[in-house]
Amino acid sequence: MTGTDAGNHGIFGFCRSRTRKIRFPFPDFRDLKRPAFFDELGLKGLRSVIVNLPSTYPARPIPGVLISGFIAIDLKKSVFPESYYPILQKFGYQVDVDAAKARDKKAEFLADLHYCLKIKKEMADLLWRNENWDIFMFTITESDRIHHFLFDAYDNADHPFHQEFRHLYQDIDQIIGDFAQRAAEKGDMEIMILSDHGSVRSTRKFTSIRF
């Protein structure tokens, strides 16, 4: 979100330096040492709507609207302006799923993925309609979650959750198509699709690190 490398923005991984209180503290938005692209755009008078962008918790004032992505532990601190908090509550907004369910509650895990994606899209639709914006960013994390925990269902037609895997991607495809159609209808709008990483089947792994 800054266009710079870790040496400039100051975040080198999923953990910052350990403290006595927290063994593996997760870096958050306060650790970012460079302005995000929506800050830079704000200096040029442009407003952004940012929905579900990871590492933006706790949400802080930006030129527009910000709803934090994972890891966000308090919904009220996950949105700017705070006036949208009651709306998030009304929607039953959920930032992320409980990944622990993927072990022995896979059906419930998948249901949660569908729910989170649906509610985030509904909130995004509301912001698209009601806000004046120049940049609109909608981040989908549900594909990441299903890849991490059910990737073996992807290309195995006999897997009990193979169809559910396909259904989630069909939902994602519909969301992308909806945004693309809206952009086409406006005529002067560009749409960009980005991925932060890919996924591949893993057949073995090992760990030999001690802290």
KOLDRENDREN-411001 format. One record per residue: residue number from 1; residue in three letters; x negated, y negated, z negated of N, C-alpha, C in turn; chain. Coordinates in pm, whole numbers, always signed. Example, Ala and Ser with C-alpha at 12.3 -4.5 7.8 and 13.67 -1.06 7.14 Angstrom:
// residues 2
+-----+-----+--------+--------+--------+--------+--------+--------+--------+--------+--------+---+
|   k |   r |    npx |    npy |    npz |   capx |   capy |   capz |    cpx |    cpy |    cpz | c |
+-----+-----+--------+--------+--------+--------+--------+--------+--------+--------+--------+---+
|   1 | ALA |  -1319 |   +569 |   -780 |  -1230 |   +450 |   -780 |  -1320 |   +330 |   -780 | A |
|   2 | SER |  -1285 |   +225 |   -708 |  -1367 |   +106 |   -714 |  -1290 |     -3 |   -787 | A |
+-----+-----+--------+--------+--------+--------+--------+--------+--------+--------+--------+---+
This chain:
// residues 211
+-----+-----+--------+--------+--------+--------+--------+--------+--------+--------+--------+---+
|   k |   r |    npx |    npy |    npz |   capx |   capy |   capz |    cpx |    cpy |    cpz | c |
+-----+-----+--------+--------+--------+--------+--------+--------+--------+--------+--------+---+
|   1 | MET |    -81 |   +122 |     +0 |     +0 |     +0 |     +0 |    -84 |   -127 |     +0 | A |
|   2 | THR |   -217 |   -113 |    -10 |   -304 |   -231 |    -10 |   -388 |   -243 |   +116 | A |
|   3 | GLY |   -405 |   -135 |   +191 |   -492 |   -139 |   +307 |   -639 |   -141 |   +271 | A |
|   4 | THR |   -673 |   -111 |   +146 |   -813 |   -108 |   +103 |   -846 |    +29 |    +47 | A |
|   5 | ASP |   -974 |    +53 |    +18 |  -1014 |   +181 |    -37 |  -1018 |   +176 |   -189 | A |
|   6 | ALA |  -1045 |   +293 |   -250 |  -1041 |   +303 |   -396 |  -1139 |   +210 |   -464 | A |
|   7 | GLY |  -1252 |   +184 |   -399 |  -1349 |    +93 |   -460 |  -1296 |    -47 |   -475 | A |
|   8 | ASN |  -1197 |    -83 |   -392 |  -1136 |   -215 |   -400 |  -1009 |   -216 |   -485 | A |
|   9 | HIS |   -919 |   -119 |   -462 |   -792 |   -124 |   -536 |   -801 |    -61 |   -675 | A |
|  10 | GLY |   -907 |    +17 |   -702 |   -935 |    +60 |   -839 |   -868 |   +188 |   -885 | A |
|  11 | ILE |   -797 |   +260 |   -795 |   -733 |   +386 |   -834 |   -801 |   +499 |   -756 | A |
|  12 | PHE |   -860 |   +595 |   -830 |   -942 |   +698 |   -768 |   -877 |   +836 |   -768 | A |
|  13 | GLY |   -761 |   +850 |   -829 |   -697 |   +980 |   -832 |   -575 |   +978 |   -921 | A |
|  14 | PHE |   -527 |  +1098 |   -955 |   -406 |  +1109 |  -1035 |   -428 |  +1081 |  -1183 | A |
|  15 | CYS |   -554 |  +1071 |  -1225 |   -582 |  +1039 |  -1365 |   -682 |   +925 |  -1373 | A |
|  16 | ARG |   -660 |   +836 |  -1467 |   -761 |   +735 |  -1495 |   -846 |   +785 |  -1611 | A |
|  17 | SER |   -937 |   +706 |  -1662 |  -1025 |   +750 |  -1770 |   -943 |   +793 |  -1891 | A |
|  18 | ARG |   -984 |   +902 |  -1952 |   -911 |   +955 |  -2066 |   -920 |   +862 |  -2187 | A |
|  19 | THR |   -816 |   +862 |  -2265 |   -816 |   +791 |  -2392 |   -788 |   +891 |  -2502 | A |
|  20 | ARG |   -804 |   +851 |  -2625 |   -778 |   +942 |  -2736 |   -629 |   +972 |  -2749 | A |
|  21 | LYS |   -544 |   +878 |  -2711 |   -400 |   +898 |  -2725 |   -345 |   +985 |  -2613 | A |
|  22 | ILE |   -394 |   +966 |  -2491 |   -341 |  +1039 |  -2376 |   -458 |  +1109 |  -2307 | A |
|  23 | ARG |   -450 |  +1242 |  -2296 |   -561 |  +1317 |  -2238 |   -577 |  +1291 |  -2089 | A |
|  24 | PHE |   -465 |  +1292 |  -2016 |   -471 |  +1268 |  -1872 |   -375 |  +1155 |  -1834 | A |
|  25 | PRO |   -411 |  +1031 |  -1864 |   -319 |   +920 |  -1834 |   -307 |   +898 |  -1684 | A |
|  26 | PHE |   -182 |   +881 |  -1638 |   -154 |   +862 |  -1497 |   -166 |   +713 |  -1463 | A |
|  27 | PRO |   -243 |   +676 |  -1361 |   -250 |   +535 |  -1324 |   -115 |   +484 |  -1276 | A |
|  28 | ASP |    -83 |   +359 |  -1307 |    +44 |   +303 |  -1262 |    +21 |   +170 |  -1192 | A |
|  29 | PHE |   +130 |    +99 |  -1167 |   +124 |    -22 |  -1086 |    +34 |   -129 |  -1149 | A |
|  30 | ARG |    +21 |   -125 |  -1281 |    -62 |   -223 |  -1350 |   -210 |   -201 |  -1326 | A |
|  31 | ASP |   -247 |    -83 |  -1279 |   -388 |    -52 |  -1252 |   -433 |    -99 |  -1114 | A |
|  32 | LEU |   -339 |   -138 |  -1031 |   -372 |   -179 |   -895 |   -442 |   -314 |   -896 | A |
|  33 | LYS |   -562 |   -320 |   -840 |   -643 |   -442 |   -847 |   -638 |   -527 |   -721 | A |
|  34 | ARG |   -559 |   -489 |   -625 |   -544 |   -567 |   -502 |   -394 |   -585 |   -473 | A |
|  35 | PRO |   -358 |   -692 |   -406 |   -216 |   -713 |   -374 |   -165 |   -609 |   -275 | A |
|  36 | ALA |    -40 |   -568 |   -295 |    +24 |   -476 |   -201 |    +65 |   -553 |    -75 | A |
|  37 | PHE |    +96 |   -479 |    +31 |   +131 |   -546 |   +157 |   +253 |   -634 |   +142 | A |
|  38 | PHE |   +348 |   -593 |    +53 |   +468 |   -676 |    +38 |   +438 |   -804 |    -40 | A |
|  39 | ASP |   +332 |   -805 |   -122 |   +287 |   -929 |   -185 |   +230 |  -1024 |    -80 | A |
|  40 | GLU |   +147 |   -968 |     +6 |    +86 |  -1049 |   +112 |   +193 |  -1106 |   +205 | A |
|  41 | LEU |   +292 |  -1025 |   +239 |   +399 |  -1073 |   +326 |   +481 |  -1182 |   +258 | A |
|  42 | GLY |   +497 |  -1168 |   +125 |   +571 |  -1269 |    +50 |   +506 |  -1406 |    +58 | A |
|  43 | LEU |   +373 |  -1408 |    +65 |   +303 |  -1535 |    +78 |   +332 |  -1603 |   +210 | A |
|  44 | LYS |   +380 |  -1524 |   +307 |   +416 |  -1579 |   +438 |   +567 |  -1602 |   +450 | A |
|  45 | GLY |   +636 |  -1592 |   +334 |   +780 |  -1618 |   +333 |   +866 |  -1501 |   +375 | A |
|  46 | LEU |   +811 |  -1379 |   +375 |   +886 |  -1262 |   +418 |   +931 |  -1180 |   +297 | A |
|  47 | ARG |  +1053 |  -1127 |   +304 |  +1109 |  -1048 |   +193 |  +1108 |   -900 |   +229 | A |
|  48 | SER |  +1078 |   -818 |   +127 |  +1070 |   -673 |   +148 |  +1168 |   -601 |    +57 | A |
|  49 | VAL |  +1221 |   -491 |   +107 |  +1297 |   -397 |    +25 |  +1218 |   -266 |    +24 | A |
|  50 | ILE |  +1172 |   -225 |    -93 |  +1086 |   -109 |   -109 |  +1158 |     -7 |   -197 | A |
|  51 | VAL |  +1191 |   +109 |   -140 |  +1268 |   +210 |   -212 |  +1186 |   +338 |   -229 | A |
|  52 | ASN |  +1161 |   +374 |   -355 |  +1101 |   +503 |   -390 |   +953 |   +514 |   -355 | A |
|  53 | LEU |   +880 |   +405 |   -358 |   +737 |   +410 |   -329 |   +660 |   +456 |   -452 | A |
|  54 | PRO |   +586 |   +568 |   -445 |   +511 |   +617 |   -561 |   +410 |   +516 |   -613 | A |
|  55 | SER |   +379 |   +528 |   -741 |   +278 |   +447 |   -809 |   +314 |   +300 |   -817 | A |
|  56 | THR |   +444 |   +268 |   -812 |   +487 |   +128 |   -829 |   +563 |   +110 |   -960 | A |
|  57 | TYR |   +538 |   +199 |  -1056 |   +600 |   +189 |  -1188 |   +495 |   +136 |  -1287 | A |
|  58 | PRO |   +535 |    +46 |  -1376 |   +666 |    -19 |  -1386 |   +684 |   -124 |  -1276 | A |
|  59 | ALA |   +807 |   -134 |  -1230 |   +836 |   -232 |  -1125 |   +808 |   -373 |  -1176 | A |
|  60 | ARG |   +750 |   -454 |  -1090 |   +723 |   -594 |  -1124 |   +787 |   -682 |  -1018 | A |
|  61 | PRO |   +797 |   -811 |  -1046 |   +857 |   -900 |   -947 |   +782 |   -896 |   -815 | A |
|  62 | ILE |   +856 |   -882 |   -707 |   +799 |   -892 |   -573 |   +891 |   -982 |   -492 | A |
|  63 | PRO |   +846 |  -1028 |   -377 |   +933 |  -1107 |   -290 |  +1038 |  -1017 |   -224 | A |
|  64 | GLY |  +1141 |   -979 |   -299 |  +1244 |   -891 |   -248 |  +1294 |   -797 |   -355 | A |
|  65 | VAL |  +1309 |   -669 |   -321 |  +1362 |   -567 |   -412 |  +1265 |   -450 |   -417 | A |
|  66 | LEU |  +1241 |   -398 |   -537 |  +1153 |   -283 |   -554 |  +1219 |   -180 |   -644 | A |
|  67 | ILE |  +1227 |    -54 |   -595 |  +1267 |    +58 |   -679 |  +1149 |   +155 |   -681 | A |
|  68 | SER |  +1093 |   +176 |   -799 |   +972 |   +257 |   -812 |   +996 |   +401 |   -773 | A |
|  69 | GLY |   +889 |   +465 |   -723 |   +890 |   +609 |   -702 |   +821 |   +678 |   -819 | A |
|  70 | PHE |   +786 |   +806 |   -800 |   +725 |   +880 |   -911 |   +589 |   +819 |   -944 | A |
|  71 | ILE |   +535 |   +827 |  -1058 |   +596 |   +874 |  -1181 |   +662 |   +755 |  -1249 | A |
|  72 | ALA |   +794 |   +766 |  -1275 |   +869 |   +657 |  -1337 |   +950 |   +717 |  -1452 | A |
|  73 | ILE |   +916 |   +680 |  -1573 |   +973 |   +747 |  -1690 |  +1094 |   +674 |  -1748 | A |
|  74 | ASP |  +1116 |   +551 |  -1707 |  +1228 |   +473 |  -1760 |  +1295 |   +402 |  -1642 | A |
|  75 | LEU |  +1417 |   +441 |  -1611 |  +1485 |   +387 |  -1493 |  +1498 |   +235 |  -1500 | A |
|  76 | LYS |  +1522 |   +182 |  -1619 |  +1541 |    +38 |  -1634 |  +1414 |    -39 |  -1595 | A |
|  77 | LYS |  +1297 |    +24 |  -1617 |  +1171 |    -41 |  -1583 |  +1127 |     -7 |  -1440 | A |
|  78 | SER |  +1216 |    +61 |  -1368 |  +1181 |   +107 |  -1234 |  +1239 |    +21 |  -1124 | A |
|  79 | VAL |  +1304 |    -89 |  -1160 |  +1370 |   -168 |  -1057 |  +1351 |   -317 |  -1080 | A |
|  80 | PHE |  +1328 |   -387 |   -971 |  +1327 |   -534 |   -971 |  +1409 |   -579 |   -849 | A |
|  81 | PRO |  +1498 |   -674 |   -870 |  +1535 |   -738 |   -997 |  +1618 |   -644 |  -1085 | A |
|  82 | GLU |  +1616 |   -672 |  -1214 |  +1683 |   -585 |  -1310 |  +1834 |   -581 |  -1290 | A |
|  83 | SER |  +1887 |   -678 |  -1216 |  +2032 |   -680 |  -1191 |  +2079 |   -557 |  -1115 | A |
|  84 | TYR |  +1986 |   -485 |  -1050 |  +2023 |   -364 |   -979 |  +2026 |   -241 |  -1071 | A |
|  85 | TYR |  +1979 |   -255 |  -1193 |  +1976 |   -141 |  -1284 |  +2115 |    -81 |  -1309 | A |
|  86 | PRO |  +2219 |   -162 |  -1338 |  +2353 |   -103 |  -1356 |  +2403 |    -30 |  -1233 | A |
|  87 | ILE |  +2363 |    -76 |  -1115 |  +2405 |     -9 |   -992 |  +2336 |   +126 |   -980 | A |
|  88 | LEU |  +2207 |   +132 |  -1015 |  +2136 |   +260 |  -1014 |  +2203 |   +358 |  -1110 | A |
|  89 | GLN |  +2241 |   +308 |  -1227 |  +2310 |   +393 |  -1324 |  +2442 |   +444 |  -1267 | A |
|  90 | LYS |  +2516 |   +356 |  -1205 |  +2646 |   +395 |  -1148 |  +2629 |   +501 |  -1040 | A |
|  91 | PHE |  +2525 |   +490 |   -962 |  +2498 |   +586 |   -856 |  +2451 |   +720 |   -912 | A |
|  92 | GLY |  +2406 |   +721 |  -1038 |  +2342 |   +841 |  -1092 |  +2205 |   +861 |  -1032 | A |
|  93 | TYR |  +2137 |   +750 |  -1006 |  +2008 |   +752 |   -938 |  +1905 |   +832 |  -1017 | A |
|  94 | GLN |  +1829 |   +914 |   -947 |  +1725 |   +997 |  -1008 |  +1598 |   +981 |   -927 | A |
|  95 | VAL |  +1490 |   +939 |   -993 |  +1366 |   +911 |   -921 |  +1305 |  +1038 |   -864 | A |
|  96 | ASP |  +1305 |  +1146 |   -942 |  +1238 |  +1268 |   -898 |  +1309 |  +1389 |   -957 | A |
|  97 | VAL |  +1273 |  +1507 |   -907 |  +1329 |  +1631 |   -959 |  +1239 |  +1687 |  -1067 | A |
|  98 | ASP |  +1292 |  +1781 |  -1144 |  +1213 |  +1853 |  -1244 |  +1146 |  +1970 |  -1173 | A |
|  99 | ALA |  +1018 |  +1956 |  -1144 |   +947 |  +2057 |  -1066 |   +937 |  +2190 |  -1140 | A |
| 100 | ALA |   +949 |  +2189 |  -1272 |   +941 |  +2313 |  -1349 |  +1051 |  +2411 |  -1309 | A |
| 101 | LYS |  +1162 |  +2358 |  -1259 |  +1272 |  +2446 |  -1217 |  +1234 |  +2534 |  -1099 | A |
| 102 | ALA |  +1132 |  +2494 |  -1025 |  +1092 |  +2570 |   -906 |  +1038 |  +2708 |   -942 | A |
| 103 | ARG |  +1005 |  +2729 |  -1069 |   +950 |  +2859 |  -1109 |  +1058 |  +2966 |  -1116 | A |
| 104 | ASP |  +1159 |  +2942 |  -1197 |  +1260 |  +3046 |  -1219 |  +1403 |  +2997 |  -1201 | A |
| 105 | LYS |  +1420 |  +2873 |  -1151 |  +1552 |  +2819 |  -1124 |  +1553 |  +2756 |   -984 | A |
| 106 | LYS |  +1512 |  +2833 |   -887 |  +1491 |  +2779 |   -753 |  +1618 |  +2723 |   -691 | A |
| 107 | ALA |  +1730 |  +2789 |   -711 |  +1856 |  +2739 |   -656 |  +1890 |  +2603 |   -715 | A |
| 108 | GLU |  +1870 |  +2588 |   -845 |  +1896 |  +2460 |   -911 |  +1797 |  +2355 |   -865 | A |
| 109 | PHE |  +1672 |  +2394 |   -846 |  +1568 |  +2305 |   -796 |  +1608 |  +2250 |   -659 | A |
| 110 | LEU |  +1654 |  +2337 |   -570 |  +1695 |  +2295 |   -437 |  +1817 |  +2204 |   -441 | A |
| 111 | ALA |  +1911 |  +2236 |   -529 |  +2029 |  +2151 |   -544 |  +1988 |  +2011 |   -589 | A |
| 112 | ASP |  +1891 |  +2003 |   -679 |  +1842 |  +1873 |   -726 |  +1775 |  +1796 |   -612 | A |
| 113 | LEU |  +1701 |  +1866 |   -527 |  +1637 |  +1799 |   -413 |  +1742 |  +1735 |   -322 | A |
| 114 | HIS |  +1846 |  +1811 |   -291 |  +1954 |  +1757 |   -207 |  +2021 |  +1637 |   -273 | A |
| 115 | TYR |  +2043 |  +1648 |   -404 |  +2109 |  +1539 |   -478 |  +2024 |  +1413 |   -476 | A |
| 116 | CYS |  +1895 |  +1428 |   -511 |  +1806 |  +1310 |   -516 |  +1800 |  +1241 |   -381 | A |
| 117 | LEU |  +1787 |  +1320 |   -275 |  +1778 |  +1262 |   -142 |  +1906 |  +1188 |   -105 | A |
| 118 | LYS |  +2019 |  +1245 |   -138 |  +2149 |  +1185 |   -107 |  +2166 |  +1052 |   -180 | A |
| 119 | ILE |  +2137 |  +1049 |   -309 |  +2157 |   +928 |   -388 |  +2060 |   +818 |   -345 | A |
| 120 | LYS |  +1936 |   +854 |   -316 |  +1839 |   +754 |   -270 |  +1884 |   +692 |   -139 | A |
| 121 | LYS |  +1935 |   +776 |    -49 |  +1983 |   +722 |    +80 |  +2102 |   +629 |    +58 | A |
| 122 | GLU |  +2194 |   +665 |    -30 |  +2309 |   +579 |    -57 |  +2264 |   +444 |   -113 | A |
| 123 | MET |  +2165 |   +447 |   -201 |  +2113 |   +321 |   -256 |  +2044 |   +239 |   -147 | A |
| 124 | ALA |  +1970 |   +308 |    -62 |  +1903 |   +240 |    +49 |  +2005 |   +176 |   +143 | A |
| 125 | ASP |  +2114 |   +246 |   +168 |  +2218 |   +191 |   +255 |  +2276 |    +63 |   +197 | A |
| 126 | LEU |  +2298 |    +64 |    +65 |  +2352 |    -55 |     -1 |  +2257 |   -173 |    +13 | A |
| 127 | LEU |  +2129 |   -149 |     -8 |  +2030 |   -256 |     +2 |  +2015 |   -304 |   +147 | A |
| 128 | TRP |  +2022 |   -212 |   +239 |  +2014 |   -248 |   +382 |  +2125 |   -347 |   +418 | A |
| 129 | ARG |  +2243 |   -320 |   +367 |  +2360 |   -405 |   +399 |  +2359 |   -537 |   +323 | A |
| 130 | ASN |  +2322 |   -534 |   +195 |  +2347 |   -647 |   +106 |  +2230 |   -743 |    +89 | A |
| 131 | GLU |  +2110 |   -699 |   +124 |  +1992 |   -783 |   +104 |  +1947 |   -848 |   +235 | A |
| 132 | ASN |  +1892 |   -967 |   +222 |  +1824 |  -1029 |   +335 |  +1677 |   -986 |   +330 | A |
| 133 | TRP |  +1631 |   -916 |   +431 |  +1495 |   -862 |   +426 |  +1429 |   -869 |   +564 | A |
| 134 | ASP |  +1297 |   -867 |   +560 |  +1217 |   -863 |   +682 |  +1149 |   -727 |   +700 | A |
| 135 | ILE |  +1114 |   -664 |   +586 |  +1052 |   -533 |   +586 |  +1134 |   -440 |   +497 | A |
| 136 | PHE |  +1168 |   -323 |   +548 |  +1245 |   -226 |   +471 |  +1167 |    -95 |   +469 | A |
| 137 | MET |  +1135 |    -45 |   +350 |  +1056 |    +77 |   +336 |  +1132 |   +179 |   +251 | A |
| 138 | PHE |  +1153 |   +297 |   +307 |  +1224 |   +405 |   +238 |  +1133 |   +528 |   +236 | A |
| 139 | THR |  +1094 |   +571 |   +117 |  +1001 |   +683 |   +102 |  +1078 |   +810 |    +65 | A |
| 140 | ILE |  +1052 |   +915 |   +139 |  +1112 |  +1046 |   +112 |  +1008 |  +1134 |    +45 | A |
| 141 | THR |  +1034 |  +1178 |    -78 |   +941 |  +1266 |   -149 |   +991 |  +1410 |   -160 | A |
| 142 | GLU |  +1117 |  +1432 |   -123 |  +1174 |  +1567 |   -137 |  +1104 |  +1669 |    -47 | A |
| 143 | SER |  +1055 |  +1626 |    +69 |   +981 |  +1717 |   +156 |   +852 |  +1762 |    +88 | A |
| 144 | ASP |   +787 |  +1671 |    +19 |   +666 |  +1707 |    -56 |   +696 |  +1813 |   -161 | A |
| 145 | ARG |   +806 |  +1795 |   -234 |   +837 |  +1888 |   -342 |   +868 |  +2029 |   -289 | A |
| 146 | ILE |   +944 |  +2037 |   -181 |   +978 |  +2169 |   -129 |   +855 |  +2236 |    -66 | A |
| 147 | HIS |   +763 |  +2156 |    -13 |   +639 |  +2213 |    +41 |   +553 |  +2271 |    -71 | A |
| 148 | HIS |   +543 |  +2199 |   -180 |   +458 |  +2245 |   -291 |   +509 |  +2375 |   -352 | A |
| 149 | PHE |   +639 |  +2388 |   -362 |   +694 |  +2497 |   -443 |   +770 |  +2605 |   -365 | A |
| 150 | LEU |   +804 |  +2577 |   -238 |   +878 |  +2677 |   -162 |   +829 |  +2684 |    -17 | A |
| 151 | PHE |   +702 |  +2659 |     +4 |   +652 |  +2658 |   +141 |   +660 |  +2796 |   +205 | A |
| 152 | ASP |   +658 |  +2902 |   +123 |   +668 |  +3037 |   +178 |   +804 |  +3064 |   +241 | A |
| 153 | ALA |   +903 |  +2979 |   +211 |  +1036 |  +2995 |   +272 |  +1043 |  +2932 |   +411 | A |
| 154 | TYR |   +942 |  +2856 |   +447 |   +946 |  +2779 |   +573 |   +956 |  +2868 |   +696 | A |
| 155 | ASP |   +862 |  +2962 |   +711 |   +857 |  +3041 |   +835 |   +893 |  +3188 |   +814 | A |
| 156 | ASN |   +957 |  +3217 |   +702 |   +998 |  +3355 |   +674 |  +1151 |  +3361 |   +675 | A |
| 157 | ALA |  +1206 |  +3409 |   +785 |  +1351 |  +3412 |   +799 |  +1419 |  +3503 |   +698 | A |
| 158 | ASP |  +1342 |  +3593 |   +638 |  +1398 |  +3685 |   +539 |  +1391 |  +3629 |   +396 | A |
| 159 | HIS |  +1328 |  +3517 |   +381 |  +1317 |  +3457 |   +247 |  +1457 |  +3413 |   +200 | A |
| 160 | PRO |  +1492 |  +3438 |    +74 |  +1627 |  +3403 |    +26 |  +1660 |  +3255 |    +36 | A |
| 161 | PHE |  +1557 |  +3169 |    +45 |  +1584 |  +3025 |    +52 |  +1539 |  +2965 |   +186 | A |
| 162 | HIS |  +1523 |  +3051 |   +286 |  +1481 |  +3001 |   +417 |  +1580 |  +2901 |   +475 | A |
| 163 | GLN |  +1708 |  +2934 |   +470 |  +1809 |  +2844 |   +524 |  +1819 |  +2714 |   +445 | A |
| 164 | GLU |  +1800 |  +2724 |   +312 |  +1803 |  +2603 |   +230 |  +1687 |  +2511 |   +266 | A |
| 165 | PHE |  +1571 |  +2570 |   +296 |  +1456 |  +2490 |   +341 |  +1494 |  +2415 |   +469 | A |
| 166 | ARG |  +1553 |  +2486 |   +563 |  +1595 |  +2424 |   +689 |  +1701 |  +2317 |   +667 | A |
| 167 | HIS |  +1794 |  +2341 |   +576 |  +1901 |  +2245 |   +550 |  +1845 |  +2113 |   +496 | A |
| 168 | LEU |  +1743 |  +2122 |   +409 |  +1683 |  +1999 |   +357 |  +1620 |  +1918 |   +470 | A |
| 169 | TYR |  +1552 |  +1987 |   +560 |  +1491 |  +1916 |   +672 |  +1595 |  +1861 |   +768 | A |
| 170 | GLN |  +1707 |  +1928 |   +780 |  +1816 |  +1874 |   +862 |  +1869 |  +1745 |   +801 | A |
| 171 | ASP |  +1880 |  +1741 |   +668 |  +1923 |  +1619 |   +600 |  +1824 |  +1506 |   +623 | A |
| 172 | ILE |  +1694 |  +1540 |   +612 |  +1590 |  +1438 |   +634 |  +1595 |  +1388 |   +778 | A |
| 173 | ASP |  +1614 |  +1479 |   +871 |  +1623 |  +1443 |  +1012 |  +1739 |  +1347 |  +1037 | A |
| 174 | GLN |  +1852 |  +1373 |   +973 |  +1969 |  +1286 |   +988 |  +1941 |  +1147 |   +933 | A |
| 175 | ILE |  +1869 |  +1141 |   +821 |  +1836 |  +1012 |   +761 |  +1746 |   +932 |   +855 | A |
| 176 | ILE |  +1644 |   +997 |   +909 |  +1554 |   +928 |  +1002 |  +1631 |   +882 |  +1125 | A |
| 177 | GLY |  +1719 |   +969 |  +1176 |  +1799 |   +932 |  +1292 |  +1890 |   +814 |  +1265 | A |
| 178 | ASP |  +1945 |   +807 |  +1144 |  +2033 |   +697 |  +1107 |  +1957 |   +564 |  +1106 | A |
| 179 | PHE |  +1839 |   +564 |  +1044 |  +1760 |   +442 |  +1041 |  +1714 |   +402 |  +1181 | A |
| 180 | ALA |  +1676 |   +502 |  +1262 |  +1631 |   +474 |  +1398 |  +1744 |   +413 |  +1482 | A |
| 181 | GLN |  +1865 |   +463 |  +1463 |  +1979 |   +409 |  +1537 |  +2007 |   +265 |  +1496 | A |
| 182 | ARG |  +2001 |   +239 |  +1365 |  +2023 |   +101 |  +1319 |  +1919 |     +7 |  +1379 | A |
| 183 | ALA |  +1794 |    +53 |  +1381 |  +1687 |    -30 |  +1436 |  +1712 |    -57 |  +1584 | A |
| 184 | ALA |  +1756 |    +46 |  +1657 |  +1782 |    +30 |  +1800 |  +1897 |    -66 |  +1825 | A |
| 185 | GLU |  +1998 |    -62 |  +1739 |  +2113 |   -150 |  +1755 |  +2075 |   -296 |  +1735 | A |
| 186 | LYS |  +1977 |   -323 |  +1649 |  +1934 |   -461 |  +1627 |  +1851 |   -513 |  +1743 | A |
| 187 | GLY |  +1784 |   -421 |  +1813 |  +1714 |   -459 |  +1935 |  +1573 |   -510 |  +1913 | A |
| 188 | ASP |  +1553 |   -596 |  +1813 |  +1422 |   -656 |  +1794 |  +1351 |   -598 |  +1672 | A |
| 189 | MET |  +1385 |   -477 |  +1632 |  +1330 |   -418 |  +1511 |  +1242 |   -299 |  +1546 | A |
| 190 | GLU |  +1128 |   -290 |  +1483 |  +1037 |   -177 |  +1502 |  +1053 |    -79 |  +1387 | A |
| 191 | ILE |  +1041 |    +51 |  +1415 |  +1046 |   +153 |  +1311 |   +915 |   +231 |  +1313 | A |
| 192 | MET |   +860 |   +256 |  +1194 |   +737 |   +333 |  +1181 |   +762 |   +451 |  +1088 | A |
| 193 | ILE |   +710 |   +568 |  +1124 |   +720 |   +688 |  +1041 |   +579 |   +729 |  +1002 | A |
| 194 | LEU |   +553 |   +734 |   +873 |   +421 |   +765 |   +822 |   +426 |   +883 |   +727 | A |
| 195 | SER |   +317 |   +959 |   +719 |   +306 |  +1068 |   +623 |   +176 |  +1051 |   +545 | A |
| 196 | ASP |   +182 |  +1076 |   +415 |    +59 |  +1060 |   +335 |    -29 |  +1184 |   +339 | A |
| 197 | HIS |    +27 |  +1299 |   +377 |    -53 |  +1420 |   +394 |    +33 |  +1528 |   +460 | A |
| 198 | GLY |    -31 |  +1636 |   +505 |    +42 |  +1748 |   +560 |    +45 |  +1863 |   +462 | A |
| 199 | SER |    +96 |  +1978 |   +509 |   +103 |  +2097 |   +423 |    +66 |  +2220 |   +506 | A |
| 200 | VAL |    +10 |  +2319 |   +439 |    -26 |  +2443 |   +504 |    -17 |  +2556 |   +402 | A |
| 201 | ARG |     +4 |  +2678 |   +449 |    +14 |  +2792 |   +358 |   -120 |  +2814 |   +286 | A |
| 202 | SER |   -112 |  +2841 |   +158 |   -231 |  +2870 |    +77 |   -227 |  +3016 |    +36 | A |
| 203 | THR |   -335 |  +3089 |    +63 |   -338 |  +3233 |    +31 |   -418 |  +3264 |    -95 | A |
| 204 | ARG |   -504 |  +3173 |   -137 |   -579 |  +3195 |   -260 |   -624 |  +3062 |   -318 | A |
| 205 | LYS |   -650 |  +3059 |   -445 |   -699 |  +2939 |   -511 |   -777 |  +2979 |   -635 | A |
| 206 | PHE |   -867 |  +2891 |   -678 |   -942 |  +2917 |   -800 |   -972 |  +2785 |   -869 | A |
| 207 | THR |   -991 |  +2792 |   -998 |  -1024 |  +2674 |  -1077 |  -1140 |  +2708 |  -1169 | A |
| 208 | SER |  -1239 |  +2622 |  -1169 |  -1354 |  +2645 |  -1257 |  -1401 |  +2514 |  -1318 | A |
| 209 | ILE |  -1307 |  +2431 |  -1356 |  -1338 |  +2300 |  -1412 |  -1300 |  +2297 |  -1559 | A |
| 210 | ARG |  -1386 |  +2248 |  -1641 |  -1357 |  +2231 |  -1783 |  -1375 |  +2085 |  -1821 | A |
| 211 | PHE |  -1286 |  +2036 |  -1909 |  -1294 |  +1899 |  -1957 |  -1331 |  +1901 |  -2103 | A |
+-----+-----+--------+--------+--------+--------+--------+--------+--------+--------+--------+---+
